[in-house]
């Protein structure tokens, strides 16, 4: 079900544990323009980037 939802919004989502030196409530967003964004908080590092056009075909 999650995979279906993510493919419908055309984003690659990658989730990993955040760096151990960051606080649990250190929230931050780093935008990389059209290449995507990094989100930090709640002990997680989430990378969201648009699908490449070749993967949509």
HUDA-V807817 format. One record per helix or strand of 2 or more residues. SS is the DSSP state (H for helix, E for strand). FROM is the first residue (numbers start at 0). LEN is the number of residues. Records with the same first field share a line. If there is no record, write none. Layout:
SS: FROM-LEN  FROM-LEN
This chain:
H: 1-7  32-3  52-4
E: 10-7  27-4  36-5  43-7
